[in-house]
Amino acid sequence: MRGSAPTPPARTLQSQPYPMTGMTPDYGKNGHWNVSWRFMPLAVVIVGLLAGYAMGWHHYLSLTFLSESQIALKSLVADNPVLAPLGFVVLYALAVAFSFPAASILTIFGGFLFGWLFGGMLAMLGATAGATAIFLTARTVCSDFVRKRMCGRVGKLSEGFEKNAFGYLLALRIAPFIPFFMVNIAPALFHVRLSTYVAATFIGIMPGAFAYAWLGQGCDSVLLAARDAGQQVTIRDLITPQITIAFIVLALVAILATIVKKAWASRVQ
């Protein structure tokens, strides 16, 4: 009809950013987004994890390796006072980003090599950087896919998590019985802000980082005794029941704070 607004071309849809990522989708010749590029970060993580195990890198992320190489590692740190801490942070971030189950071991390494305070801080930096990388990867790959299929109780859980994301994440980070890599991925399924994720991760892992670094600083005698006896050292040989109970209490405190905050907000409304 004369005077009617022209119909926008179909290709203007390409200018709309993809939900949750802020990236412009890549459309193919038929006008459909090329989803193969979306799964590239996940593919890199999986290939890196498999390659690491295939090359035997996981053997170096153990207390047995620390026991056998403690003198050489301490000499390396003493000879490289700047590069050694930076290298440790990068190694820690890569291990977390590729989901190697070695966060506790590496934190013990940090305490043993750099002392509980400095080693704990380095572990927090590396863990937060690696966790952020895997969070962004998971959010890019599956957030919108899962979000569209959420309904019922799962949808309500999503809404509750989003409203109290910081408190929930804080409790999950402190809890000693929840695998670190699971907490890295789970928030990506919801609308959790990157700043909230980073802040809750950095603060939430603080008690565990300093506790494990403190264990690492004082594990010389345990490592020496195990090496002389020809036995392998495990984290159970270092962790006391008191430390485990302390982690559980901290997690319960974080959960209680979240519940109180939610109850107070509903009462005010």
C-alpha positions as CSV (number, residue, x, y, z in Angstrom):
1,M,0.0,0.0,0.0
2,R,1.1,3.6,-0.7
3,G,2.5,5.3,2.3
4,S,3.0,2.2,4.4
5,A,6.4,1.6,6.0
6,P,8.7,-0.6,4.1
7,T,9.3,-4.1,5.4
8,P,12.8,-4.5,6.8
9,P,14.9,-7.0,5.1
10,A,15.3,-10.4,6.7
11,R,19.0,-10.0,7.1
12,T,18.5,-7.2,9.7
13,L,18.0,-10.1,12.2
14,Q,21.7,-10.7,12.0
15,S,22.4,-7.5,13.9
16,Q,20.6,-8.7,17.0
17,P,23.0,-10.0,19.7
18,Y,22.7,-13.5,20.9
19,P,21.0,-13.8,24.4
20,M,23.4,-14.0,27.4
21,T,26.5,-13.6,25.3
22,G,26.3,-10.2,23.8
23,M,27.8,-11.6,20.6
24,T,26.3,-11.2,17.1
25,P,25.2,-14.5,15.8
26,D,26.8,-15.9,12.7
27,Y,24.2,-16.7,10.0
28,G,24.9,-19.0,7.1
29,K,23.6,-18.8,3.6
30,N,20.1,-19.9,4.6
31,G,19.8,-17.2,7.3
32,H,20.4,-19.7,10.2
33,W,22.9,-19.2,12.8
34,N,26.0,-21.4,12.5
35,V,25.8,-23.2,15.8
36,S,29.1,-25.0,15.2
37,W,31.0,-21.9,16.2
38,R,29.0,-21.8,19.4
39,F,30.4,-25.1,20.6
40,M,34.0,-24.3,19.8
41,P,34.9,-23.2,23.3
42,L,33.5,-26.5,24.7
43,A,35.4,-28.5,22.1
44,V,38.6,-26.7,23.1
45,V,38.0,-27.6,26.8
46,I,37.3,-31.2,26.1
47,V,40.2,-31.6,23.7
48,G,42.5,-29.9,26.3
49,L,41.3,-32.1,29.1
50,L,41.8,-35.3,27.1
51,A,45.2,-34.2,25.8
52,G,46.3,-33.5,29.3
53,Y,45.4,-37.0,30.5
54,A,46.8,-38.6,27.4
55,M,50.2,-36.8,28.0
56,G,50.2,-37.8,31.7
57,W,50.1,-34.2,33.0
58,H,47.7,-35.3,35.8
59,H,50.6,-37.2,37.4
60,Y,52.3,-33.9,38.1
61,L,49.2,-32.6,39.9
62,S,49.6,-34.9,42.9
63,L,51.1,-34.9,46.4
64,T,53.4,-37.7,45.3
65,F,55.0,-35.5,42.7
66,L,55.4,-32.8,45.3
67,S,57.0,-35.2,47.7
68,E,59.5,-36.4,45.1
69,S,60.3,-32.9,43.7
70,Q,60.0,-30.6,46.7
71,I,63.7,-29.6,46.8
72,A,63.8,-28.9,43.0
73,L,60.5,-27.0,43.2
74,K,61.7,-24.8,46.1
75,S,64.9,-24.1,44.3
76,L,63.0,-23.1,41.2
77,V,60.8,-20.7,43.2
78,A,63.9,-19.2,44.9
79,D,65.7,-18.6,41.6
80,N,62.6,-17.0,39.9
81,P,60.9,-14.8,42.5
82,V,58.7,-13.0,39.9
83,L,58.2,-15.6,37.2
84,A,57.4,-18.5,39.6
85,P,54.3,-16.8,41.2
86,L,53.1,-15.7,37.7
87,G,53.6,-19.2,36.3
88,F,51.8,-20.7,39.3
89,V,48.7,-18.5,38.7
90,V,48.7,-19.3,35.0
91,L,49.0,-23.0,35.7
92,Y,46.3,-22.9,38.2
93,A,44.0,-21.0,35.9
94,L,44.6,-23.5,33.1
95,A,44.0,-26.5,35.3
96,V,40.6,-25.0,36.4
97,A,39.6,-23.9,33.0
98,F,40.2,-27.4,31.6
99,S,38.4,-28.9,34.6
100,F,41.4,-30.9,35.9
101,P,40.3,-32.1,39.4
102,A,43.4,-30.6,41.1
103,A,42.3,-27.4,42.8
104,S,43.0,-28.6,46.3
105,I,46.3,-30.2,45.3
106,L,47.5,-27.0,43.6
107,T,46.5,-24.9,46.6
108,I,48.6,-27.1,48.8
109,F,51.4,-26.7,46.3
110,G,51.0,-22.9,46.6
111,G,51.2,-23.0,50.4
112,F,54.2,-25.3,50.3
113,L,56.1,-23.2,47.8
114,F,55.1,-19.6,48.7
115,G,53.8,-19.7,52.2
116,W,50.1,-19.9,53.4
117,L,49.3,-16.2,52.9
118,F,51.0,-15.5,49.5
119,G,50.3,-19.0,48.2
120,G,46.6,-18.7,49.2
121,M,46.3,-15.4,47.4
122,L,47.9,-16.8,44.3
123,A,45.5,-19.8,44.4
124,M,42.5,-17.5,44.7
125,L,43.6,-15.5,41.6
126,G,44.3,-18.6,39.5
127,A,41.1,-20.3,40.6
128,T,38.9,-17.3,39.9
129,A,40.4,-16.7,36.5
130,G,40.0,-20.3,35.5
131,A,36.5,-20.6,36.9
132,T,35.5,-17.4,35.0
133,A,36.8,-18.9,31.8
134,I,34.8,-22.1,32.1
135,F,31.7,-20.2,33.3
136,L,31.8,-18.0,30.1
137,T,32.3,-21.2,28.0
138,A,29.3,-22.9,29.6
139,R,27.1,-19.9,29.3
140,T,28.0,-19.5,25.6
141,V,27.3,-23.1,24.9
142,C,24.2,-24.1,26.9
143,S,22.6,-21.2,28.8
144,D,19.9,-20.2,26.3
145,F,19.4,-23.9,25.2
146,V,18.5,-25.0,28.7
147,R,16.7,-21.8,29.6
148,K,14.1,-22.2,26.9
149,R,13.3,-25.7,28.1
150,M,13.0,-24.9,31.8
151,C,9.5,-25.1,33.3
152,G,7.7,-25.8,36.5
153,R,9.9,-26.3,39.6
154,V,13.1,-26.0,37.6
155,G,12.0,-22.6,36.3
156,K,11.2,-21.4,39.9
157,L,14.6,-22.6,41.0
158,S,16.1,-20.6,38.2
159,E,14.3,-17.5,39.3
160,G,15.3,-18.0,43.0
161,F,18.9,-18.6,42.1
162,E,19.0,-15.4,40.0
163,K,17.5,-13.3,42.7
164,N,19.9,-14.6,45.4
165,A,22.8,-15.6,43.1
166,F,25.6,-14.1,45.3
167,G,24.4,-15.9,48.5
168,Y,23.8,-19.2,46.8
169,L,27.2,-19.1,45.0
170,L,28.9,-18.1,48.2
171,A,27.5,-21.1,50.0
172,L,28.3,-23.5,47.1
173,R,31.9,-22.2,47.0
174,I,32.4,-22.7,50.7
175,A,30.8,-26.2,50.9
176,P,33.6,-28.8,50.9
177,F,31.5,-31.6,49.5
178,I,30.5,-30.0,46.2
179,P,33.0,-30.5,43.3
180,F,34.6,-27.2,42.2
181,F,34.0,-27.8,38.5
182,M,30.2,-28.3,39.1
183,V,29.9,-24.9,40.7
184,N,31.8,-23.4,37.8
185,I,29.2,-24.7,35.3
186,A,25.9,-24.6,37.2
187,P,25.5,-20.8,37.4
188,A,25.9,-20.6,33.7
189,L,22.5,-22.1,33.3
190,F,20.9,-19.1,34.9
191,H,21.0,-15.3,34.4
192,V,23.9,-14.8,36.8
193,R,25.9,-11.7,36.1
194,L,29.6,-12.0,35.4
195,S,30.5,-9.5,38.2
196,T,28.4,-11.5,40.7
197,Y,29.9,-14.7,39.7
198,V,33.5,-13.4,40.0
199,A,32.9,-11.7,43.3
200,A,31.1,-14.7,44.9
201,T,33.8,-17.0,43.6
202,F,36.7,-14.9,44.9
203,I,35.2,-14.5,48.3
204,G,33.8,-18.0,48.6
205,I,37.0,-19.8,47.9
206,M,39.0,-17.6,50.3
207,P,38.5,-19.9,53.4
208,G,39.4,-23.0,51.5
209,A,42.3,-21.4,49.8
210,F,44.0,-20.2,53.0
211,A,43.2,-23.4,54.8
212,Y,44.7,-25.7,52.1
213,A,47.7,-23.3,51.7
214,W,48.2,-23.5,55.5
215,L,48.2,-27.3,55.2
216,G,50.7,-27.0,52.4
217,Q,53.0,-24.8,54.3
218,G,53.3,-27.3,57.1
219,C,53.3,-30.6,55.2
220,D,57.1,-30.9,54.9
221,S,57.3,-33.5,57.6
222,V,54.4,-35.5,56.2
223,L,55.9,-35.5,52.7
224,L,59.3,-36.5,54.1
225,A,57.9,-39.3,56.2
226,A,55.9,-40.7,53.3
227,R,58.9,-40.5,51.0
228,D,61.1,-42.4,53.4
229,A,58.4,-45.0,53.9
230,G,57.9,-45.4,50.2
231,Q,54.2,-44.5,50.5
232,Q,52.0,-42.1,48.5
233,V,50.5,-39.1,50.2
234,T,46.9,-38.2,49.8
235,I,44.9,-35.2,50.9
236,R,43.3,-37.3,53.6
237,D,46.7,-37.4,55.3
238,L,46.7,-33.6,55.7
239,I,43.1,-32.7,56.2
240,T,41.8,-32.9,59.8
241,P,38.1,-33.4,60.8
242,Q,38.1,-30.0,62.4
243,I,38.9,-28.3,59.1
244,T,36.0,-30.2,57.3
245,I,33.6,-29.2,60.1
246,A,34.7,-25.6,59.8
247,F,34.0,-25.6,56.1
248,I,30.5,-27.0,56.7
249,V,29.7,-24.4,59.3
250,L,30.8,-21.6,57.0
251,A,28.6,-23.0,54.2
252,L,25.6,-23.2,56.6
253,V,26.2,-19.6,57.7
254,A,26.2,-18.4,54.1
255,I,23.0,-20.4,53.4
256,L,21.4,-19.0,56.5
257,A,22.3,-15.4,55.5
258,T,20.7,-15.9,52.2
259,I,17.5,-17.3,53.7
260,V,17.3,-14.4,56.2
261,K,17.8,-11.9,53.4
262,K,15.1,-13.5,51.3
263,A,12.6,-13.6,54.2
264,W,13.3,-10.0,55.1
265,A,12.8,-8.8,51.5
266,S,9.4,-10.6,51.2
267,R,8.4,-9.1,54.6
268,V,9.2,-5.6,53.5
269,Q,7.3,-6.0,50.3
